[in-house]
Amino acid sequence: MDRPVNADVNLSARMDRGKISITHLNAAADGVELSGNGSFQMDGRALSGNLSLTADDLSRALAVVGMPSVNGTCNAALTVDGSLNQPQFSLNLHALTLQNQESRIQGNGRLRLLADGGGIDPGFVNALNLTLEKVSAANFTEAPPIDGILDGRLQLGGPLASLTGELSLNASALNADVATIGNIDARMRLDAGTVFVDRLHLLNQDSTFNAAGKIQLLVPDTLHLVQDPPFDFTADSDHLDPGDFIDTVNGDFTFKGMLTGSVEKPVGRISLTGGQVNLAGQSMETISLDARFENRRLWLDRLLAVVAPGEQIEGGGWVDLDKTVDLHVKSDGISTSRIQRLHEFFPGEGMLQVDVTAQGRMDNPDIDGHLTVSDIIINDGTIEDVNLTFSLHDMLVRATETGLPRYADRPGAGGRKHPGCRQRRGTSGP
């Protein structure tokens, strides 16, 4: 919103032999005061100056940039030298404080910009220190994607090419639009272009998750990104209930994983086991997964979901980093009454067998499958087995049914067809 600003400006300057000297400059507006001195040589266009900025109340200035409820203070010094064509700036932030309700951010630091406008001087010993106290993102920005309470400290120092730093962060009651995250305790370091995750602990109700490792992002003593960053991470959990995070899945899971190598060539193993699982309304007694990363592929060595004793779904295959797949899922027999979505509209009982394969690219896979429902009973009457062969090729679905959905011959059945069932053979599609 446009509004009038009261400003006071005092300037003392003189010119002598082609040199302009500013002996005193003082400007104050909206709680911000700028003072300093400087000079400019007209023939060589050389300049120099020292400016000091003091703000005892940043609330009005922060309101202009979209933070109307935030208050703060600032004390900084700016030095400029070089020439008018290639000025060089050095900033020394002595103290900065931002606060809204209980959220408080404090910081200080220093940096120098290159004379040619090429960014931060890589040879300058930079510094940045930030402290977070009970910080909620909602107190500084509208509708943040993740909110909670953050306490932590960040320290960075040294030339850009050899920056070192440490981060300690404690986050509580973290929430996002799609999930409840919980509490995080993290300890991280930056040294020689490598980020070390010394500790990452997640706690949400009774669910826990731990991780540690490292990843090299920069070539040591340079600002060049590593083309294929190497890394080494481990993670584990002795109790993880997805229901603590999202609404669609719950259960009691354990997890253990190791991943090393590089972004382009990861190598590792993952093991996941869960009990008393509910997946989008479908109950399962157990789920187990053993997988490995090798040769640029995620290999699903074992996927087993037990719906009930003796009734299970098995799967396996691989997913390549080039977005191709070769997967299969098979079940030798599951009671239709145990499949929630099927039981809602299937009026009887039977045993379901499924065998499905998927190959090719993820965005256009070739899928082939066979489905059989046997031992069908509807209204105390038996129905012949239903067999369905289906496929998806070039985004075109084809399905062929074999077997007649009718009552089998039995005393009293009279060979009647079940109401609503009709005999049909054929193929959908051209």
C-alpha atoms as one frame of an Amber mdcrd trajectory, in Angstrom:
protein
   0.000   0.000   0.000   1.375   3.408  -0.959   1.880   5.748   1.974   3.862
   8.929   2.678   7.336   8.538   4.176   8.976  11.114   6.407  12.674  11.361
   5.626  15.465  13.615   6.896  18.647  13.990   4.859  21.766  15.963   5.833
  24.746  16.164   3.488  28.030  18.038   3.637  30.259  17.896   0.559  32.935
  19.880  -1.230  34.770  19.758  -4.529  38.445  20.495  -4.891  40.673  19.870
  -7.942  38.332  17.348  -9.554  37.640  15.436  -6.379  34.226  15.347  -4.745
  34.390  14.671  -1.009  31.348  13.848   1.082  32.416  14.650   4.611  29.098
  13.902   6.221  25.974  12.035   5.137  23.030  11.267   7.351  19.629  10.032
   6.143  16.776   8.738   8.302  13.389   7.346   7.283  10.953   4.811   8.718
  13.200   3.901  11.633  16.272   3.331   9.432  19.322   5.607   9.637  22.157
   5.688   7.101  25.353   7.640   7.763  28.817   7.797   6.253  31.370   9.563
   4.112  33.150   9.069   0.823  34.909  10.549  -2.185  34.884  10.416  -5.986
  37.787  11.342  -8.275  36.328  12.731 -11.478  39.261  12.162 -13.827  40.086
   8.555 -12.822  36.532   7.843 -11.688  37.916   6.252  -8.508  35.595   6.102
  -5.548  35.663   5.136  -1.913  33.162   5.276   0.878  32.039   4.011   4.229
  28.393   3.670   5.118  26.807   2.651   8.391  23.223   1.450   8.644  21.389
   1.385  11.948  17.762   0.371  12.369  16.145   0.266  15.788  12.735  -0.535
  14.310  12.423  -2.436  11.032   8.673  -3.020  11.296   7.665  -0.372   8.767
  10.366  -1.377   6.294   9.443  -5.072   6.643   5.761  -4.284   6.085   6.675
  -2.886   2.673   8.175  -6.266   1.643   5.165  -8.279   2.809   5.898  -8.988
   6.490   3.521  -6.595   8.263   3.671  -8.259  11.700   7.448  -8.684  11.898
   9.698  -6.391  13.911  13.459  -6.236  13.962  16.710  -4.361  14.334  19.823
  -4.125  12.185  23.369  -2.794  12.457  25.595  -3.061   9.384  28.543  -1.414
   7.655  29.174  -1.161   3.912  32.527  -0.262   2.377  32.937   0.594  -1.301
  36.124   1.186  -3.300  37.437   0.651  -6.809  36.076   2.690  -9.699  32.687
   3.788 -10.883  32.868   1.185 -13.660  34.046  -1.600 -11.346  33.018  -0.880
  -7.781  33.809  -3.376  -5.052  31.560  -3.714  -2.033  32.248  -5.262   1.343
  29.369  -5.876   3.728  29.756  -6.443   7.429  26.488  -7.329   9.109  27.162
  -6.709  12.776  23.746  -7.763  14.025  20.323  -8.556  12.599  17.242  -9.512
  14.590  13.806 -10.426  13.260  10.949 -11.271  15.590   7.246 -12.052  15.387
   5.479 -13.284  18.497   7.818 -15.948  19.947   9.685 -16.515  16.674  13.134
 -14.951  16.733  15.957 -14.978  14.150  19.369 -13.492  14.905  22.355 -13.283
  12.601  25.618 -11.659  11.636  28.126 -12.097   8.839  30.422 -10.589   6.262
  31.089 -10.906   2.537  32.727  -9.039  -0.356  31.425  -8.704  -3.903  33.696
  -8.827  -6.948  34.501  -5.557  -8.678  33.270  -6.829 -12.052  29.847  -7.751
 -10.693  30.649 -11.456 -10.859  29.257 -12.316  -7.452  30.952 -13.008  -4.135
  34.747 -12.702  -4.026  36.006 -16.321  -3.819  39.191 -15.289  -1.988  37.483
 -13.314   0.769  37.018 -14.954   4.175  33.236 -14.911   4.395  31.230 -15.562
   7.519  27.592 -16.220   8.357  26.043 -17.029  11.725  22.314 -17.597  12.200
  20.403 -18.521  15.336  16.777 -19.657  15.296  14.663 -19.540  18.445  11.134
 -20.974  18.381  10.800 -19.989  14.748   7.546 -20.722  12.943   7.553 -20.141
   9.184   3.936 -18.990   9.426   5.145 -15.972  11.406   7.235 -14.750   8.475
   5.475 -15.938   5.319   1.909 -16.636   4.319   0.816 -20.282   3.855   4.269
 -21.955   4.064   4.434 -25.495   2.571   5.883 -26.810   5.862   5.360 -25.323
   9.296   6.420 -26.136  12.828   8.779 -24.816  15.488  12.494 -24.548  14.648
  15.416 -24.062  17.001  18.895 -24.187  15.600  22.201 -22.644  14.707  24.046
 -22.297  11.393  27.727 -21.323  11.104  29.567 -20.861   7.796  33.062 -19.460
   7.316  36.023 -19.224   4.975  36.582 -18.490   1.283  33.871 -19.748  -1.030
  36.090 -22.462  -2.477  36.817 -23.914   0.968  33.769 -23.065   3.034  33.302
 -24.949   6.280  30.156 -24.968   8.332  27.974 -26.625  10.909  24.214 -26.867
  11.287  22.336 -28.026  14.342  18.568 -28.100  14.039  15.751 -29.176  16.300
  12.321 -29.054  14.716   9.095 -29.946  16.493   5.492 -30.427  15.365   6.394
 -30.211  11.671   3.366 -30.387   9.378   2.834 -30.230   5.634  -0.341 -30.188
   3.572   0.036 -33.848   2.649   1.662 -35.312   5.771   2.428 -34.924   9.455
   6.209 -34.983   9.777   6.806 -34.783  13.542  10.050 -33.860  15.299  13.521
 -33.764  13.725  16.937 -33.605  15.384  19.716 -32.996  12.819  23.462 -32.371
  12.973  25.251 -31.584   9.702  28.679 -30.320   8.579  30.230 -28.877   5.422
  33.924 -29.526   4.815  35.985 -29.658   1.584  32.850 -29.601  -0.546  31.281
 -32.552   1.277  28.101 -32.411   3.334  28.237 -34.749   6.324  24.980 -35.801
   7.965  26.240 -36.830  11.376  22.766 -37.327  12.767  19.230 -37.239  11.421
  16.607 -38.482  13.855  12.884 -38.348  13.152  10.276 -38.945  15.845   6.522
 -38.903  15.246   4.443 -40.376  18.054   5.952 -43.879  18.396   7.539 -43.916
  14.924  11.283 -43.345  14.645  13.698 -43.039  11.746  17.480 -42.589  11.825
  19.895 -41.714   9.047  23.524 -40.695   8.654  26.030 -40.326   5.848  27.740
 -37.939   3.474  27.590 -36.600  -0.085  30.274 -34.693  -1.976  28.798 -31.751
  -3.885  31.873 -29.654  -4.799  35.336 -30.499  -6.059  37.645 -29.719  -3.091
  39.118 -26.177  -3.090  36.953 -25.138  -6.055  33.437 -23.932  -6.750  32.891
 -26.615  -9.394  30.011 -29.025  -8.845  30.934 -32.706  -8.853  29.516 -34.157
 -12.054  28.403 -37.424 -10.433  28.285 -36.787  -6.662  29.486 -39.753  -4.585
  27.608 -40.535  -1.391  27.343 -43.021   1.437  24.189 -43.214   3.592  22.606
 -45.607   6.067  19.089 -45.517   7.501  17.040 -47.660   9.860  13.897 -47.806
  11.936  12.788 -50.383  14.496   9.226 -49.040  14.458   7.643 -46.992  11.698
   3.888 -46.578  11.362   2.992 -44.740   8.133  -0.321 -43.851   9.762   1.582
 -41.421  11.980   2.427 -39.473   8.815  -0.393 -40.045   6.292  -3.962 -41.334
   6.397  -3.877 -43.985   3.668  -1.453 -46.524   5.184  -0.822 -47.819   8.677
   0.979 -50.749  10.257   4.012 -51.702  12.298   7.095 -51.574  10.025  10.811
 -52.043  10.481  13.268 -50.677   7.955  16.962 -50.959   7.231  18.812 -49.492
   4.275  22.296 -48.787   2.982  23.095 -46.776  -0.121  26.528 -45.897  -1.477
  28.203 -45.207  -4.811  27.141 -42.161  -6.809  23.972 -40.541  -8.105  24.417
 -42.210 -11.503  25.610 -45.550 -10.093  24.001 -46.232  -6.715  24.677 -49.484
  -4.901  22.857 -50.655  -1.800  20.224 -52.729  -0.066  16.793 -52.075   1.438
  14.819 -54.305   3.766  11.259 -53.514   4.870   8.913 -55.623   6.989   5.457
 -54.683   8.198   2.692 -56.292  10.220  -1.024 -55.568  10.745  -0.982 -53.434
   7.620  -3.888 -51.442   6.227  -3.262 -50.069   2.751  -6.021 -47.724   1.593
  -8.626 -49.870   3.326  -7.103 -53.244   2.392  -5.961 -55.278   5.393  -2.879
 -57.500   5.222  -1.242 -59.566   7.907   2.315 -58.872   6.755   4.317 -57.183
   4.020   8.002 -57.770   3.363  10.350 -56.303   0.784  13.981 -57.037   0.013
  15.533 -54.843  -2.651  18.966 -53.803  -3.884  20.514 -51.140  -6.098  22.924
 -52.577  -8.632  23.894 -51.820 -12.243  21.712 -48.706 -12.281  18.679 -50.745
 -11.329  16.505 -51.183  -8.283  16.037 -54.946  -8.047  12.969 -56.164  -6.164
  14.378 -59.491  -5.038  11.372 -60.289  -2.887   7.985 -58.697  -2.415   5.518
 -60.664  -0.340   2.133 -59.521   0.978   0.237 -62.013   3.142  -3.479 -61.286
   3.222  -4.300 -64.329   5.362  -2.566 -67.626   6.188  -1.909 -69.378   2.884
  -3.196 -66.421   0.864  -0.482 -64.140  -0.419   0.754 -61.952  -3.263   4.314
 -62.271  -4.539   6.215 -59.899  -6.774   9.641 -59.039  -8.107  11.626 -57.569
 -10.962  13.539 -54.368 -11.490  13.205 -50.642 -12.170  16.005 -48.978 -14.168
  17.235 -45.411 -13.791  16.439 -44.948 -17.487  12.745 -45.351 -16.514  12.310
 -48.848 -17.900  10.819 -51.693 -15.871  10.466 -55.454 -15.782   8.055 -56.389
 -12.995   5.752 -59.244 -12.118   3.043 -59.853  -9.530   1.424 -63.224  -8.839
  -1.059 -64.742  -6.437  -2.015 -68.442  -6.330  -5.247 -67.847  -4.458  -6.855
 -65.171  -2.288 -10.423 -65.290  -1.068 -12.455 -62.557  -2.730 -14.067 -61.817
   0.624 -10.680 -60.623   1.897 -10.233 -58.087  -0.911 -12.071 -55.044   0.349
 -12.688 -53.216  -2.925 -13.799 -56.430  -4.672 -15.996 -57.535  -1.792 -17.921
 -54.262  -1.964 -19.496 -55.106  -5.341 -18.915 -58.858  -5.774 -21.981 -60.574
  -4.251 -20.462 -63.965  -3.551 -17.295 -65.777  -2.621 -14.457 -67.251  -4.606
 -10.716 -67.635  -4.920  -8.773 -65.118  -6.977  -5.561 -65.975  -8.829  -3.613
 -63.233 -10.599  -0.477 -63.274 -12.746   0.647 -59.922 -14.195   3.859 -58.755
 -15.883   4.898 -55.238 -16.897   7.823 -54.425 -19.174   9.132 -51.456 -21.107
   9.061 -47.765 -20.382   7.169 -46.394 -17.414   5.266 -43.918 -19.569   4.174
 -46.640 -22.034   4.577 -50.100 -20.506   3.604 -53.427 -22.024   1.362 -55.179
 -19.514   0.098 -58.745 -19.805  -1.980 -60.536 -17.235  -4.274 -63.405 -16.433
  -6.967 -63.405 -13.766  -8.981 -66.384 -12.567 -11.833 -66.511 -10.087 -12.554
 -70.105  -9.032 -14.769 -71.905  -6.511 -17.400 -69.213  -6.942 -20.491 -69.349
  -4.741 -23.328 -66.860  -5.113 -26.575 -67.230  -3.207 -25.598 -70.807  -2.268
 -25.117 -71.612  -5.946 -21.811 -72.508  -7.564 -20.594 -70.689 -10.644 -18.110
 -71.916 -13.203 -14.626 -70.441 -13.034 -14.095 -67.098 -14.710 -10.851 -66.528
 -16.594  -9.794 -63.155 -17.919  -6.742 -62.497 -20.060  -5.846 -58.847 -20.472
  -3.079 -56.688 -21.913  -1.977 -53.110 -22.376   0.174 -52.353 -25.424   0.725
 -48.913 -26.928  -1.837 -47.564 -24.435  -4.531 -49.870 -25.865  -6.299 -52.269
 -23.493  -7.498 -55.680 -24.658  -9.341 -58.252 -22.570 -10.603 -61.751 -23.360
 -12.864 -63.739 -21.048 -13.028 -67.524 -21.095 -15.361 -69.605 -19.007 -19.115
 -69.194 -18.683 -20.444 -67.464 -15.578 -23.364 -69.846 -14.865 -24.453 -72.307
 -12.237 -22.648 -75.638 -12.467 -24.732 -78.791 -12.686 -25.712 -79.898  -9.232
 -28.835 -81.316  -7.605 -31.450 -78.578  -7.495 -29.501 -76.178  -9.626 -31.261
 -77.052 -12.851 -28.519 -75.479 -14.866 -29.990 -72.047 -14.205 -27.988 -69.023
 -15.165 -27.302 -66.616 -12.357 -29.369 -63.430 -12.619 -27.240 -60.636 -13.927
 -24.613 -62.985 -15.395 -24.504 -63.532 -19.115 -22.485 -65.798 -21.335 -19.988
 -63.924 -23.405 -16.817 -64.598 -25.289 -14.826 -62.140 -27.220 -12.271 -59.445
 -27.186 -12.717 -55.784 -26.426 -10.840 -53.532 -28.767 -10.199 -53.778 -32.477
